[in-house]
Amino acid sequence: MRKRARIIYNPSSGREALKNDLVDILAVFEQAGYETSAYATTPKPNSAKDEANRAAKEGFELIVAAGGDGTINEVVNGLAGLKKRPKMAIIPAGTTNDFARALHIPREDPLAAAKIVLKKQTINMDIGMAGDNYFINIAGGGLLTELTYDVPSNLKSIFGYLAYLVKGAELLPQMKPIEMDLKYDGGEYKGKASMFLLALTNSIGGFEQIVPDASLDDGKFTMIIVKTSNLAEMLHLMVLVLTGGKHVDDPRIIYKKTNKLVAKPVNSKMMINLDGEYGGDAPMKFVDLPRHIEMFANVDDMPNSLLTTETPDMIEAERKFVEKVKGLPDELPETKKKAE
C-alpha cells in the first residue's frame, strides 16, 4: 500500500506565495513516494492542530506543515501527544521562519523547501512541553517576550522580523523587571528579571547568535535569564549578542542547559510565549521531550554542533551497558585471586 502525506497549509501566511506553487509542491511529494493531499486551514481555532491529529490517527505517514512558525506549532501540538507519530516536514511561508532557519530549509522558495523531502534526510527533534501544550522552537516569559502579540500581522508580512525589532525598540524604555522564581536542573533563581527564554534551536527572531551552542536533539533546553531591565544595559547585551554570542558569560545573564524549568511569578502576572504566540499564564512547568518527532531537514547543510553524534541505537546500547556495570560486584573474582 502506498504511503500517504497530508499538507496542512495556511493560505494567509506571509505573502501568500505558497498557493501559487501548491500544484508543483504536491508533485514533489508524489515523486518522493507519497500519495499526497492538501488541507487549507480556516480561521477556526486549532484548525491545523485538529487536522494534523485527525490525519495521524487515520494512518498518514507524513504530515507537512506549510506556513509560519504558528502553523508549525499547531501541527506539532496535533501530533506530539500521540503514541504513534508520523514523520513531519515543513514548508516555511511566514515572517521569521525561525524553525526553518534552524533546519537550513529554504525560506524564500516554497518549492525548494518541499524538495528537501527528496534528500530523504531526517532528524529526531526535541520538542518542549509547557503545561498541556507543546512548542518546537522557543518559550519565554517577561515583557520583551510579549512583543509578538502587539505586532500587526500586516506589518509582519511586509517587513518580516524587522517588525519585531521596531516593536522591541519601542518597548525597551518601558521595560520593568518581574519578580520571578525559576527552578531548573541543579539550580534556582529568585529575583527580578526582564525575561527568561527556553530555546530548542539556535534561531530566535531571526538571530542565530542568541543561542550559539544550541543542539536540536540533546534532551535539554538552552535557558537564558536576563536579570537586567536597564535600557543601556539591555542595548549593551544586544551588541554582545550581535558580535558573536559574547553575552553567554555576562553576569547580567544566566545561561544554562536544563531538561526542565518551573516558572512562577511573585506578586504579579506573567504571560508565557510559545513559538511566538500566547501560551497561557505562569506558573508553568516546561519539560524537554528528547527526540520526540522525526523531521525532514537539510542535514547536509547543518553544522555538526546542532546534532549529537549518537544515534538512538547507540544511546540504547550505552544505557544497557551502564545498567550491566551497575550490577557487577565491586571486585571481580579474577582480581581477588591475584590479590591473594
N, C-alpha and C positions, 0 to 999 in steps of 0.2 A: 504493500500500500504506500502511495506517495506521501511524503511529509507535507505538512501544511504550515503556512505562515500567514499571520494577520497583521497588516499595517494599520496602526491606530494613529491617525494624523489630525493635527489641529489646523483647521482651514484658515484660522485668523492669526497664526504665528508669524512673527517677523514681517517680511514684505510679501507674503503670500506666494513666494516663488515656487513653493513645494507643489502646489496644484498643477502648475504648468508642466512639471516633469513626472507626474504621477503614473502615466501610462508606461513611460520608459523605466521607472522605478519598479513597477510590477514585473516588467520583463526581466529585470536583473535578478530578482528573487526566483523567478521561474527558471532562469538559467542556472541558478545555484541549486536547483533541485526541489524547490518548494512550490506546491500549488498555492497561489497567493491571492488574497483578497484584501480589500481596504475598508476601513470604517472611519468616517468623519465624526469627530467629537462634536457635541452640542453644548449649548450654554447650561444645560442641566448639571448641577453639582455632581462631581465624581464620574463624569461621563467616561473618561479614559480609564479610570480605575475599574469601573464596573465591567467595561468591555474586555479589558485585559484579564480580569478574573474569570469571566464567562468563557473566553476563548481558551484559556489554560485548562479549565475544567472539562472542556469539550475535546481536549487532546491535541490542540495545536502545538507543534514542536518549536515554533519560533514566534515571538511577539516583537514587532518593530514599533518603537516609539518615535514618531516623526513630529517634531515641534520644538518648543523651547524647553528649558530646564523644568518648568512647571509640568509640562506634559510627561516628561520622563519620570518625574517624581510620582505622578499619578499612576502610571503604568507599573512602576516598581511597587507601589502600595497595593495594586491589584494582584501582584504575584508573590510578594515576599512572605505572606502568611501561609502559603500552600506547602504541603509536604512534597508534592511533585511539581517542580517549577520548570517551565520551558526555557530555552535559551532566549536571550534578548539581543536586539540590535537597535541602534539609534540613527536617526537622520536629523541633524540639527536644523532648525528653522526659526530660532528665537532671537533673543537680543544678545546676551553674553555667551550663551552656549558653553558654560564652564565645563560641563561633563564631557562634551565632545572634544574640547580643547585638551583635557587630561588624557583622553584615549587617542589623541592625534588623528581624529576623524575630520575630514574636510568640512569646514563650517560655512563656506560661501557657495557651495555647489552640492545641492541635494543628491544629484545623480552620482557624483563622485563618492559621496558618503555612502550611498546604497551599495556601491561596488566593493566596499570593504568586505562584504559577506563572501565575495568570490575568492578572497585570500584564505578563507577557512581558518582564521586565527582567532582564538577566544582566550579570555582570561576569567578566572573565578574571582569575582569582585566582592570586597567587603561592602556591606551597607550598614546604615545606622538605624537603630530603633529608638524612638523618642515617645515614651508613654505607649500608646496604642498605634502610633504612626511610624512610618519608615522614611528615611531620607538617603540620598545617594551621593551627595556632594558636601554639603555644609549645614551645620546647625549653629545657632548662636542666640545670645540674649544680651540686651542692653540697647541704648538709644541708637547707636550707629547701625545696628543690625535691622532697625525698624525702617530705615530709609527706603527700602524696596517697596514698602506699602504705599509710599507717597509719590512715587514716580509715575506720572500718567503713562498709560500704555502707548499712546501715540508718540510720546517723546522717546520711549524705549525703542520703538520701531525705527524712528528716524535717526537717532543719534547713537544707538547701541549702548555699550557700557559707559560711554562718556556722560550719558544722562545720570547715571549713578554718581559719577564723580562730581557733577554740578550740584546735585542734591546733597551729597556728602559735605561739600564745601559750605553749603548753606547751613547745615546742621551743626557743624563743628563749634561755632560760637555759642550754641545753645546747650552744648554737651554738659550734662551733670552726671556724676557717678551714682551708681546704685549700690546700696549695701547688699552684698551677696554672701552666701555660704555655699561654697563649691567643694564637694568631696570627690576625689579621684583616686586612682590606683596609687597607694603609698603616700597620700598627702591630702591636705585640706587647706583651702584659702577662705578666710573670713575677713571681710573688709570691703572697702569701696572699690568699685571697678567700673569703667565705662562700658565694657562689654567682655563677653567670652565667646570663643569660637571653637567648634569641633569640626575638623576638616578630614575628609576621606580621600581627597585628591589634592593636587598641587595648584589648582586653579580656582581663585576666588575673585569674582567680579572682574575677570579678565586678566588678573595678575597672577603670575606663576611664582613670584618671589616670596609671597607671604608664607608659604609652607615649602621651603626649599628641599626638605628631606622626606616629602610625602611618599608613602607606599600604598599601593592600591589593594594589597592582599595580605597584610601582616597582622590583622586582627586587632589593630589599635588605631584610635583617633590621634591626630595631632591636635592638642589642646593649646589654645592661646588665650591668656587672660591679660587684658590691657588694664592696668591699675590706674593710670593717669587719665584725667579728662581735661587737663590744661591745654589750651589751644596751641600754644607754642610747642609744647612737648609732643602733642599729637602730630603736628606738622613735621617735627624732627623725626619721629618714628616712621612716618610715611617716607621720608627721604632715605632712612636706613633700609626700608623695605625695597625701594626702587634702586638702591645701589648694591644689590647682590644679597639681599636677605640678611643684612647685618643686625637686624632687630632681635634675633633669637636669643642673644646673650645680654640684651639690655635689661637693667634692673627694674625698669618700669613694666616689664613683660614677664609673665610666667609661661614658659614654653616647654610642654611635657608630652610624652606619649602615654596614653591610657586606654584601657579597654572599656571603661565606664565612667560616668560622671553623674552625680546627683546635684542638681542646681536648685537653690532656694533663694528667693529674695527675702530681705529682712525689712519689715515695715514699709513695703512698697510693692507696686505691681511690676512684673517683668514679663513681657511678651516674648515668645520663642519663635524664631525664624527657622523654617526648614526648607532648604533649597530655594530661598528667596520668597517664600510665602508664609503667611501667618500659620503657626502650628500649635496654638494654644498658649496658656499661661503657665509659668512656673508656680509651684515646684514641679520638677520633671526629672525623670531618670533616663539617661542615654546609655545605650549599650551597643558596642560594635559587634556585628554578626559576621564572623570571618568567612570569606569565600562563599557567599550566600547565593549569588546569581552569576550564571555563566554568560558572559557578554562578548559579542564580537568586537574586536578592537584592531587597530592598525599597529600590531605588536612590533613589526619590523622597524617602525619609526619611533618607538617609545624608548626612552633611556632605561638602562638596566636597573637603575635605582628605584624606579617606580614599581618594580615587581620583585618579590622574593624569588630566589633561585630554586627553592624546593617545590616539588610537585606534591599534590595531595598524597600520592603513594609513598613518597619519601617521608612526609610528615607522619603518616600512619606507621611506617617501619620504625621511625625514631621513637614514637610513643611506645610501641611494643617492646623495643629494646630497653627503654628506661624501666618499664614495668618488670621485665625479666631481671634486670640488675637489682632492682629493689628487693626481689625475692631471694637473692643469693645470700648465703651466710657471710658474716663479717670476715671470716678467714677460710680460704679454700683448703680441702684435705691435703693437697699436694704441698701447700705452704707449711702446714703443720708438721708434716713428715720431715721436711728439710730443716725446720727449726729444731726438731728433736735430735 
